[in-house]
Amino acid sequence: MANPDPVLVHDWHPLAKAEDVAGGRQVAARLLGEDLVLWSTGGRFHAWRDLCVHRGAKLSLGKVKDGCLQCPYHGWTYDESGMCVLIPAHPGQKPPPRARITAFQCREAYGWIWACLSETPNELPVFPEWEADDASKFAMGPYEMDASGPRIIENFLDLAHLPVVHEGILGIESRAEIARYSVEKRADGVYATDIVVWQPDPDGSGMPAAAHYTYRVIRPLAAYLSKQAGTSVFTMMILATPIDEARSKAWIVFSMKGAKATSQQLIDWTERVFLQDKPVVQSQRPELLPLDLQAELHLNCDRTSIAYRQWLNELGVGFGTS
């Protein structure tokens, strides 16, 4: 892989639903400009460079056969280690040692298949509420977007758009003011607390309430929020998988305690809110998130976004930023 991002290359990124790969299937994916093939055999998942070493055909067009992945062009067959074990045109010839596919780290979590392009991965983003027995929990996505990963995460952190883009759900125009709140930029991320926003429908139940927010940016392309409104506690983690610099997939995992809404209402409510954001975020220019704070105008309500941009700049994130 040419010129990988020095930060994002060490992170885990969700690429596909496990159900789409399970059962001895293969699918194409793309991460940080790198074409990958995800495949499974015997309940084990693999993430490889999507490239046969013989003539460069995409292995994702091939098939899983007898626990191996077979190229669609000349039938070169690779075992789980990535080593070629059969060349059909010369079945009696032992494949050369160089006939090996580049394999990347791969694992399953939250019903998704994740990959890391580095041999020294960071910890996978954790959503603590996933283990809770007393909460409704859902994993949603992917939602493909013509937007950079940092743009998607910054939108998630943005407070002032709630009563505008999500009017009637997460705010109303007549109560759009954002009061001062606390923001802290630490080595491990960005923390925003003491946020209160009045919302007509904060949890999908249609019951208005003052929503109390806490945000945490836990990785450059992973952020978490906790929101309490009335008797309900809503938590969410959003992840942006960087396909290319200005194209991403968004993934959402969330939980709700004390919900008055049904499970389907919660799912529909979450998707409705996300899809309201999509055309706006895709329209933003420049497409890459500017880390130079002089490039755009900022106000007090943007302090979480400012801290996020500063943190990305300090980390040295380049993919999806300018």
C-alpha positions in Angstrom: 0.0 0.0 0.0 1.4 3.4 -1.0 1.6 6.2 1.5 -0.7 4.9 4.2 -2.0 7.4 6.7 0.5 7.2 9.7 -2.4 7.2 12.2 -5.4 5.6 10.6 -3.4 2.6 9.3 -3.1 1.4 12.9 -6.9 1.7 13.6 -9.5 -1.0 13.2 -12.2 -0.2 10.6 -15.6 -2.0 10.0 -15.9 -3.1 6.4 -18.9 -5.4 6.1 -21.6 -7.2 8.0 -20.5 -10.5 9.2 -23.6 -12.1 7.8 -22.6 -11.1 4.3 -19.3 -12.9 4.6 -20.1 -15.9 6.8 -20.8 -19.3 5.4 -17.8 -19.5 3.0 -18.4 -16.3 1.0 -16.2 -13.5 -0.2 -16.9 -9.8 -0.7 -15.0 -6.8 -2.0 -14.1 -3.9 0.3 -11.9 -0.8 0.1 -10.0 0.8 3.0 -7.7 3.8 2.9 -7.5 3.5 -0.9 -6.6 -0.2 -0.6 -8.8 -2.8 -2.4 -9.5 -5.8 -0.1 -11.3 -9.1 -0.3 -13.1 -10.4 2.8 -13.8 -14.1 3.0 -14.6 -16.8 5.4 -14.2 -20.5 5.9 -15.0 -22.7 8.9 -16.3 -19.7 10.8 -13.0 -17.8 10.4 -12.8 -14.4 8.7 -9.9 -13.1 6.5 -9.0 -9.7 5.0 -6.5 -9.9 2.1 -5.3 -7.6 -0.6 -7.7 -8.1 -3.5 -5.1 -9.1 -6.0 -4.0 -12.4 -7.3 -0.2 -12.4 -7.5 -0.2 -14.1 -11.0 -2.0 -11.6 -13.3 -3.6 -9.2 -10.9 -7.2 -10.3 -11.1 -9.5 -9.5 -8.2 -9.9 -12.4 -5.8 -13.2 -11.0 -4.8 -14.6 -12.2 -8.1 -13.4 -15.8 -7.4 -14.9 -18.3 -5.0 -14.2 -20.1 -1.7 -13.5 -23.8 -2.4 -12.5 -26.5 0.1 -11.4 -23.9 2.7 -9.3 -21.9 0.2 -9.9 -18.8 -2.0 -9.6 -19.4 -5.7 -8.8 -16.8 -8.3 -11.4 -16.3 -11.0 -8.8 -15.9 -13.8 -6.5 -18.9 -13.8 -7.7 -20.7 -10.7 -4.7 -20.1 -8.6 -5.8 -21.3 -5.1 -4.7 -19.8 -1.8 -5.0 -21.4 1.6 -5.9 -19.5 4.8 -2.3 -18.4 5.4 -2.4 -16.7 2.0 0.0 -19.2 0.4 -0.8 -20.5 -3.1 -1.3 -24.3 -2.9 -2.5 -25.1 -6.4 -1.9 -23.9 -9.9 -4.4 -25.7 -12.1 -2.3 -25.3 -15.3 0.6 -27.1 -13.6 -1.1 -29.3 -10.9 2.1 -31.3 -10.2 4.3 -28.2 -9.7 4.7 -26.8 -6.2 3.9 -23.1 -6.2 6.9 -20.8 -5.6 7.2 -19.2 -2.1 6.6 -15.8 -3.7 3.1 -16.9 -4.6 1.6 -15.5 -1.4 -1.2 -13.0 -0.9 -0.8 -10.0 1.5 -3.0 -10.7 4.5 -4.2 -8.1 7.0 -5.5 -8.3 10.6 -9.2 -9.2 10.7 -11.8 -9.8 13.4 -15.5 -9.7 14.2 -17.3 -7.4 16.6 -20.8 -5.9 16.9 -21.8 -8.2 14.0 -19.3 -6.5 11.6 -16.0 -7.6 10.1 -13.2 -5.2 10.9 -9.7 -4.9 9.4 -6.5 -3.2 10.3 -3.8 -2.5 7.7 -1.0 -2.5 10.2 0.8 -5.3 12.0 0.6 -3.2 15.2 -3.1 -2.3 15.6 -4.6 -0.1 18.2 -7.4 -1.3 20.5 -10.7 -1.8 18.8 -13.2 1.0 19.7 -15.3 -0.2 22.6 -19.0 0.4 23.1 -19.5 -0.7 26.8 -23.3 -0.8 26.6 -23.2 -3.7 24.1 -22.8 -6.0 27.1 -25.6 -4.6 29.1 -28.6 -6.9 29.7 -31.1 -4.2 30.4 -30.8 -2.2 27.2 -32.1 -2.4 23.7 -29.1 -2.7 21.4 -28.7 -2.3 17.7 -26.0 -2.2 15.0 -26.8 -0.3 11.8 -25.1 0.4 8.5 -23.2 0.7 6.4 -24.3 4.0 5.0 -22.0 4.9 2.1 -21.4 8.6 1.8 -19.5 10.9 -0.6 -17.8 12.6 2.3 -14.5 12.3 4.1 -14.4 10.4 7.4 -13.5 13.4 9.5 -16.4 15.4 8.0 -18.8 12.6 9.1 -17.4 12.6 12.7 -17.4 16.4 13.0 -21.1 16.4 11.9 -21.8 14.0 14.7 -20.2 16.4 17.2 -21.9 19.5 15.8 -24.6 20.9 18.2 -25.8 24.0 16.3 -27.2 22.0 13.4 -29.6 20.0 15.6 -32.5 22.4 15.5 -32.0 23.2 11.8 -31.3 20.0 10.0 -33.3 17.9 12.6 -36.1 20.5 13.4 -39.0 18.8 15.0 -36.9 15.9 16.3 -33.7 17.2 17.9 -34.6 20.9 18.2 -36.8 23.7 17.0 -35.8 27.0 15.3 -37.3 29.1 18.1 -35.1 27.4 20.7 -31.9 27.1 18.6 -29.5 28.8 21.1 -26.6 26.6 22.3 -25.5 27.6 25.8 -21.9 27.4 26.8 -20.6 23.9 27.7 -17.4 22.3 28.7 -14.8 20.9 26.2 -11.5 19.2 27.0 -8.9 18.0 24.6 -6.8 15.2 26.0 -4.1 12.9 24.6 -6.7 10.2 24.2 -9.4 12.2 22.6 -12.0 15.0 22.9 -14.5 15.3 25.8 -17.6 17.6 25.7 -19.9 17.8 28.8 -22.6 19.9 30.4 -24.6 20.2 27.1 -28.3 20.7 27.4 -30.6 20.9 24.3 -34.4 21.0 24.4 -35.8 18.5 21.9 -39.3 17.6 20.7 -38.5 13.9 20.1 -35.1 13.0 21.8 -35.6 9.3 21.8 -38.1 8.2 19.2 -41.0 8.2 21.6 -42.4 11.6 20.6 -42.1 12.9 24.2 -40.4 16.3 24.4 -37.7 16.8 27.0 -34.4 18.6 27.8 -31.6 16.3 26.5 -28.3 16.2 28.5 -25.4 15.3 26.2 -21.9 14.0 26.7 -19.6 13.4 23.8 -16.3 11.6 23.5 -14.1 11.3 20.4 -12.3 8.0 21.1 -10.4 7.6 17.8 -10.0 9.9 14.8 -12.9 8.2 13.1 -14.9 7.0 16.1 -17.0 9.0 18.4 -19.4 8.3 21.2 -22.3 10.1 22.8 -24.5 9.6 25.9 -27.8 11.4 26.1 -30.3 11.4 28.9 -33.8 12.7 28.3 -36.5 12.1 30.9 -36.3 8.5 31.9 -34.4 7.3 28.9 -30.7 7.0 28.4 -29.5 6.8 24.8 -25.9 5.9 23.9 -24.4 5.8 20.4 -21.0 5.1 18.8 -20.5 6.2 15.2 -17.6 5.1 13.0 -16.5 6.4 9.6 -14.6 3.9 7.5 -12.4 5.7 5.0 -12.9 4.1 1.6 -11.0 6.9 -0.2 -10.2 10.5 0.9 -13.7 11.8 0.1 -15.7 8.6 0.3 -16.6 6.7 3.4 -19.0 4.3 5.0 -20.7 5.2 8.3 -21.6 2.6 10.9 -23.8 3.1 14.0 -24.1 1.1 17.2 -26.5 2.3 19.8 -28.4 1.3 23.0 -31.4 2.6 24.9 -32.4 2.1 28.5 -35.8 3.2 29.8 -37.1 3.6 26.2 -40.8 4.5 25.7 -40.4 3.7 22.0 -40.4 0.2 20.5 -37.3 -1.3 19.0 -38.5 -0.6 15.5 -39.3 3.0 16.4 -35.8 3.4 17.7 -34.2 2.0 14.6 -36.5 4.1 12.3 -35.8 7.2 14.4 -32.0 6.7 14.3 -32.0 6.1 10.5 -34.2 9.1 9.9 -31.9 11.4 11.8 -28.8 10.1 10.0 -30.3 10.3 6.6 -31.2 13.9 7.2 -27.5 14.6 7.8 -26.3 12.8 4.7 -27.1 15.3 1.9 -25.8 18.2 3.9 -22.5 16.6 4.8 -22.0 15.4 1.2 -22.5 19.0 0.1 -19.8 20.5 2.3 -16.8 22.1 0.6 -13.9 21.7 0.7 -14.5 17.9 0.8 -11.5 17.4 3.0 -11.8 18.7 6.6 -9.6 21.8 7.0 -7.4 21.5 10.0 -6.2 25.1 9.7 -8.6 27.0 11.9 -8.2 30.1 9.8 -9.8 28.4 6.8 -13.4 28.7 8.2 -15.3 30.7 10.7 -15.9 29.4 14.2 -18.1 30.3 17.1 -18.5 29.2 20.8 -21.0 26.6 19.8 -18.3 25.0 17.5 -15.8 24.4 20.4 -16.1 20.6 20.2 -15.4 20.8 16.4 -12.5 23.1 17.0 -11.0 20.7 19.6 -11.5 17.8 17.2 -9.7 19.5 14.4 -6.8 20.5 16.7 -6.5 16.9 18.0 -6.4 15.5 14.5 -3.7 18.0 13.6 -1.7 17.0 16.7 -2.0 13.3 15.9 -0.9 13.9 12.3 -4.0 12.5 10.6 -3.8 13.4 6.9 -6.3 11.1 5.1 -9.5 13.0 4.7 -8.1 16.3 5.9 -6.4 19.3 4.4 
